Every structure is written in structure tokens, then in C-alpha cells.
Amino acid sequence: MKIRSITYFCNPGWPLDEKKLQAAGEFLGVAKASFESCGYEVESTRLATVPFLQMLGADHFGEAAKLAEALSIAIKKLGIGYAALGPAEPELLNGFPVIPEALAASENVFFSGVMADTRFGISMPAVQACAQTIVRCSTITPDGFGNLRFAALANVKPGSPFFPAAYHNHDDPAFAIATEAADLAVEAFTNCRTVSDGQWAMAHELEKHTQQLTSVGDMLGQKYSMVFSGIDFSLAPFPDEATSIGTAMERLGLARAGLHGSLAAAAILTECIERARYRRTGFSGLMLPVLEDAVLAQRAAEGTLTVKDLLLYSAVCGTGLDTVPLPGDTSVEQIVPVLLDLSALALRLDKALTARLMPIPGKKVGEPTEFIFGYFANSRVMALEAEPLRSPLGDSRRFTLAPKRL
């Protein structure tokens, strides 16, 4: 198990407050060393801000690219790996069109867009704006890599340490931990005699690690008079078989992830996280990012795992649709219904879900992806069974969708 990130939340303002950024850099350096001294590898340190339009002000949204470029340079100097400038929001739709240019102006800055939450329901204008952003971001680079740094958000609260969804909601700084823990699931369900044996073994391991992580986090919080929000102990994978959620699902007894029985496996793995007792933040669930998981990438390439399957599994686990390779000619009108489905799941089940969709220029369904990126396992372009919506679903209005009654 690794720490995927230590994420520092703050409001650095605009123009950027150098003292606040310096404080973030110093804290993250100490925090990284503190967790490493306890035996944990820390993959990255990160900075997440309040929504970028809140920093810029509604009259200066055109400066988003300057903000992203300036923050990108600043965090490099401070030794911080990545930054997230928070989401564009439905109340200010003019924030969405500036995101592709801001992403192009930076290498290590992430953005997101809110399309649904419990305050206002589903905003179809924001759903459409997210779809337009995805299509535009796909052309930032020839390989469609730009969408790695953008996600559409449904019912995602502030404080998640995982990118691109991370954002803050006040001026006081805080920090949280995100884990890369798919290997714990693989280990727990390898050679276990029963499902129950694997569940309890995994929950025990989770609690053991969370006690150690919380102890260090609380110490840092007290030392710096800062809120330690907790741990997002999501089962995030790394692209090899030993740290693959697909491997863990198949160790449960599936012939191949994506076949019937996969939803049950996803539910079992997610429930293990819920059994463990610890201070939770963010998703704290099962992540199924196709291109970040060696086995899921292989099953998608074989056609065993589909976009509909991933959406189905989101009902019992996960963060939604993550790093999904799509045809380069995927249209805004095809993406809208997918985002609408995801938003409906998020509100009816009252859970956080995101969509990080990656149309790849020039690629068609079934063609291989060709990313050169250490955190990706290449796959094949997946089919998207979607056509433009007609009225009334296709109307550009908001509508409410209450959580399912228990």
C-alpha cells in the first residue's frame, strides 16, 4: 500500500499569495517526510484550492489561463507535484469555456465542473457545458491526454484528496490523505477460503493502516494548528496485476472482470472499506479507472468490460467513469446522456460520482490506445452506446431528483 497523495487545501487568492503557497510547500515537505519515516511511500504531494472563479471573481474569469500558468510555475518551485483549481459551477456557466485554455497553459494543474448536487438537482446546462469541455479538451494534445486533468462532478463534496475532484470551500487550510491500496484487496482475497474470510482480513488490514496514518495526521494537525480532514482509503490501482482491482475481483472467483458476478465482487470490495473504522473523507470507495488498471484495461480491450458495465458498478461502489478511452469523433450530444445517467445515479443514491472521459483524436472503436505514461496501461477504444437526447430530457433546464427513500 502507498500514499497516493498528501493534499493540502487552501485559498491562495489571485494574484497568488506567495506566503500561503510557501506555507503549503513547507507543510507538505514535512508531512511527506513524516509519513515516509513510518514506512509509507508517498507518491505525490498536491495542492487543492477553492473554485477558481471564486479566486478570480466573476468579472475576471478570462484570467483562468494566467492563474493556471502562474500556479503551475509556483508549485514546481515549491516541490509540489500537482494542483487542482476546483470546479466551474452551474451558477456561473461562463467558467466552463475557459477550462481548456487553462489546461493548455499548464502541465500539472487540474480542473473540474459541477453538473449535479443535492442543492439544485441536475443542471442540464452544466451537463452540456461539461460535455463541451470534454470534447474541447480532447484536442489539446494529439493523443487526447488533456482530459486526464478534467472531471465532471456529480454530488462531490469539498475535501476529497483525489484529483481531479479535489477542491476546498473556505479560507482556513486543511489536509487529507489519499491511498493507493488495491494491493490490499488482492492480498486479502488470494487463497481465502470464503468471501467472509477475505472481507474480514481486508477490513483488519485497512484499520491497521488507518490507525498509523491517523496518528501521524493528528500529530501534524496539532503541530501546524490545521485540520486533518482524514483519509480517503479508496482502493485505487496502479497499472500492474499485483495492484489491480481487476485482479482482486478475479481472485474473488470471476473468470474475467466484466462478466456477470462482477457487480457482486465490486459490492463486496466496497463493503470491506465500509467495515473498517476510521476518519473518512472523499470517496472512500472502490475505483475502477480503466487506463490505470492493467487487468481492467485488458478486459476492456477484449470487449468483456463495457462503459455500461462500469456505470452499473458505480451503483454499488466507486467514483464513476474514470479514464475511459472513447472514439475521437465522440460528440457533445453523445456525451450528454452518459453524464446525465451518472448524475442521476449520484443523486438517487446520494453518493459522489465523477466522469473522466477521454476521447482520443483519430481513434475508432477497437483501435489500440498508445499513451506513453507510467500510470497508464494501454487498452482499446471503448464503444459509447449513446445518441442525442430528445425533449424533455434534452431540454436545457434544471430539474430535481431526490435521494431514494430507505
Salt bridges, closest charged atoms under 4 A:
GLU36 OE2 - LYS32 NZ 2.67
GLU41 OE2 - LYS2 NZ 3.77
GLU43 OE2 - LYS2 NZ 3.65
GLU43 OE1 - ARG4 NE 3.42
GLU63 OE2 - HIS60 ND1 3.24
GLU91 OE2 - ARG119 NH1 3.23
GLU107 OE1 - LYS76 NZ 3.30
ASP117 OD2 - ARG119 NH2 2.76
GLU180 OE1 - ARG4 NE 2.91
ASP197 OD2 - ARG193 NE 3.66
GLU205 OE2 - LYS208 NZ 3.26
GLU205 OE1 - HIS209 NE2 3.79
GLU207 OE2 - ARG277 NE 3.00
ASP218 OD1 - ARG279 NH1 2.87
GLU250 OE2 - ARG299 NE 2.74
GLU271 OE1 - ARG275 NE 2.87
GLU292 OE2 - ARG356 NH2 3.46
GLU302 OE2 - ARG299 NH1 2.96
ASP322 OD1 - ARG356 NE 2.67
GLU370 OE1 - LYS363 NZ 3.16
GLU385 OE1 - LYS308 NZ 3.12
